[in-house]
Amino acid sequence: MPPGTSEAGRRLLLRRLYAKYETDTAFARVRSESGGVLVPGDGPMTPRLMFIGEAPGAREAKLRKPFVGASGNFLNEMLASVGIDRSEVFITNVVKYRPRDNRDPENHEVYAGIPYLRKEHALLGSPPMVVLGRHAKNTLGGEMAGWPIGKWFWFGRTPVLPLHHPAYGLYQSRNRPMMFEQFKAVLEVPVG
């Protein structure tokens, strides 16, 4: 069986993809800021959904796992509210290093991350994507800027659901009920 077809083979290819990411000069500044700590994606190789954030935070960098800080706890709450276990989804970020002082990823860092994100997505079997926040939303192209939050769209052959980043509910708690309501859309993946 070719290495890319078995789960073990796909995991190996994913590790190789992250190794290539670690040497890509496009991430030199953010890699330096993070002390070289890469936070790879996490989850099963055949996920129900692929969640995409913008960049890891301090706790994520410390544990080398995406969405394990306060935003990750809120994401877990939202997943549980619709009966999805975190072990069913793959979670990653566009930029896989923590920017200093939680700065927004620079445009060139986001754009450099897109080819890696596409390969990551393909290795996972091209599952439906849930993009969290504006930076993740912008990685799929300018046309996504006008897509409303909480509605599924097709990006090529992949259904994509833009949602607010969980931090939006942490910093503005009055938005939490609306976010839980919008999150229900993860159960309504369109079939094409």
C-alpha positions as CSV (number, residue, x, y, z in Angstrom):
1,M,0.0,0.0,0.0
2,P,1.5,3.4,-0.9
3,P,2.5,5.5,2.1
4,G,-0.2,8.1,1.5
5,T,-3.2,5.7,1.6
6,S,-3.0,4.1,5.1
7,E,-3.6,6.1,8.2
8,A,0.0,5.5,9.3
9,G,1.2,6.7,5.9
10,R,-0.9,9.8,6.0
11,R,0.4,10.6,9.6
12,L,3.9,10.2,8.3
13,L,3.2,12.6,5.4
14,L,1.7,15.0,7.8
15,R,4.8,14.9,10.0
16,R,6.9,15.5,6.9
17,L,4.7,18.5,6.0
18,Y,5.2,20.0,9.4
19,A,9.0,19.4,9.1
20,K,9.0,21.3,5.9
21,Y,7.0,24.1,7.5
22,E,9.7,24.3,10.2
23,T,12.3,25.2,7.7
24,D,10.2,27.6,5.5
25,T,11.9,31.0,5.5
26,A,8.5,32.7,5.1
27,F,7.9,32.0,8.8
28,A,11.4,33.2,10.0
29,R,10.1,36.1,12.1
30,V,7.2,34.3,13.8
31,R,9.4,31.2,14.3
32,S,12.0,33.4,16.0
33,E,9.3,35.1,18.1
34,S,8.0,31.7,19.2
35,G,11.4,30.2,20.1
36,G,10.9,27.8,17.3
37,V,8.0,26.0,18.9
38,L,5.7,24.6,16.2
39,V,2.1,23.8,17.1
40,P,0.9,21.2,14.6
41,G,-2.6,20.3,13.9
42,D,-4.3,17.7,16.2
43,G,-7.0,15.1,15.6
44,P,-7.9,12.0,13.7
45,M,-6.7,11.3,10.2
46,T,-10.3,10.9,9.0
47,P,-12.1,13.7,10.9
48,R,-15.7,14.6,10.8
49,L,-14.8,18.3,10.5
50,M,-11.6,20.3,10.2
51,F,-11.5,23.4,12.4
52,I,-9.0,26.2,11.4
53,G,-7.9,29.0,13.7
54,E,-5.4,31.8,13.0
55,A,-2.4,31.1,15.3
56,P,-1.6,29.4,18.6
57,G,-1.7,31.2,21.9
58,A,0.7,30.9,24.9
59,R,-0.9,27.8,26.3
60,E,-1.0,26.1,22.9
61,A,2.7,26.9,22.4
62,K,3.5,25.5,25.8
63,L,1.6,22.2,25.2
64,R,2.3,22.1,21.4
65,K,-1.4,21.5,20.8
66,P,-4.0,23.8,19.2
67,F,-6.9,25.2,21.1
68,V,-6.1,24.0,24.6
69,G,-6.3,27.4,26.3
70,A,-9.3,29.5,27.2
71,S,-10.5,29.6,23.5
72,G,-10.1,25.9,23.3
73,N,-12.1,25.3,26.4
74,F,-14.9,27.4,24.9
75,L,-14.6,25.5,21.6
76,N,-15.0,22.3,23.6
77,E,-18.1,23.6,25.2
78,M,-19.6,24.5,21.8
79,L,-18.7,21.1,20.4
80,A,-20.3,19.4,23.4
81,S,-23.4,21.5,23.0
82,V,-24.1,19.9,19.6
83,G,-23.0,16.4,20.7
84,I,-19.6,16.3,18.9
85,D,-16.6,15.0,20.8
86,R,-13.3,16.8,20.2
87,S,-11.7,13.4,19.2
88,E,-13.9,13.5,16.1
89,V,-12.5,16.7,14.7
90,F,-9.1,17.9,13.5
91,I,-8.0,21.3,14.8
92,T,-5.2,23.4,13.3
93,N,-4.1,26.9,12.6
94,V,-3.2,28.9,9.5
95,V,0.1,30.0,11.2
96,K,1.5,27.3,13.4
97,Y,3.8,29.4,15.5
98,R,2.7,31.8,18.3
99,P,3.2,35.5,17.2
100,R,4.9,37.6,19.9
101,D,2.4,39.5,22.2
102,N,-0.4,37.7,20.4
103,R,0.0,40.0,17.4
104,D,-2.1,39.3,14.3
105,P,-0.3,37.2,11.8
106,E,1.2,39.2,9.0
107,N,-0.3,38.9,5.6
108,H,2.7,37.2,4.2
109,E,2.7,34.6,7.0
110,V,-1.0,33.9,6.4
111,Y,-0.5,33.5,2.6
112,A,2.6,31.4,3.1
113,G,0.5,29.1,5.4
114,I,-2.2,28.5,2.7
115,P,-0.3,25.8,0.7
116,Y,0.4,23.9,3.9
117,L,-3.2,24.2,5.0
118,R,-4.3,22.8,1.6
119,K,-2.0,19.9,1.9
120,E,-3.0,19.2,5.5
121,H,-6.7,19.3,4.3
122,A,-6.0,16.9,1.5
123,L,-4.1,14.4,3.8
124,L,-7.2,14.3,6.0
125,G,-9.4,13.3,3.1
126,S,-10.7,16.9,2.4
127,P,-13.3,17.1,5.3
128,P,-15.7,20.0,5.6
129,M,-13.9,23.0,7.1
130,V,-15.0,25.3,9.9
131,V,-13.0,28.5,9.8
132,L,-12.7,30.4,13.1
133,G,-12.2,34.1,12.9
134,R,-11.2,36.6,10.1
135,H,-7.6,35.5,9.5
136,A,-8.7,31.9,9.0
137,K,-11.6,33.0,6.8
138,N,-9.3,35.2,4.7
139,T,-7.0,32.2,3.9
140,L,-9.6,30.8,1.5
141,G,-9.7,33.9,-0.7
142,G,-11.1,37.4,-0.9
143,E,-14.5,36.2,-1.9
144,M,-15.0,34.8,1.6
145,A,-14.8,38.3,3.1
146,G,-18.5,38.8,2.2
147,W,-19.7,35.4,3.4
148,P,-21.9,35.7,6.5
149,I,-21.0,34.0,9.7
150,G,-22.9,30.8,10.4
151,K,-23.8,29.8,6.8
152,W,-22.2,27.0,4.8
153,F,-20.6,27.8,1.4
154,W,-18.8,25.8,-1.2
155,F,-15.2,26.5,-1.7
156,G,-14.4,24.4,-4.7
157,R,-15.6,20.9,-3.7
158,T,-15.3,21.6,0.0
159,P,-18.1,22.9,2.3
160,V,-16.9,25.7,4.5
161,L,-18.5,27.2,7.5
162,P,-17.2,30.6,8.7
163,L,-17.7,31.1,12.5
164,H,-16.5,33.7,15.0
165,H,-13.3,32.7,16.8
166,P,-14.1,31.4,20.3
167,A,-12.1,34.3,21.7
168,Y,-15.0,36.6,20.5
169,G,-17.2,34.9,23.1
170,L,-14.6,35.1,25.8
171,Y,-14.0,38.8,25.5
172,Q,-17.6,39.8,24.9
173,S,-19.6,37.3,26.9
174,R,-22.9,38.8,25.7
175,N,-22.1,37.2,22.3
176,R,-22.0,33.6,23.7
177,P,-25.7,32.8,23.2
178,M,-25.5,33.9,19.6
179,M,-22.3,31.9,19.1
180,F,-23.9,28.7,20.5
181,E,-26.8,29.3,18.2
182,Q,-24.6,29.8,15.1
183,F,-22.5,26.8,16.1
184,K,-25.5,24.5,15.5
185,A,-24.8,24.9,11.8
186,V,-21.8,22.4,12.1
187,L,-24.5,19.7,12.2
188,E,-25.9,20.8,8.8
189,V,-23.0,20.1,6.5
190,P,-24.3,20.4,2.9
191,V,-24.0,17.4,0.6
192,G,-22.9,18.2,-2.9
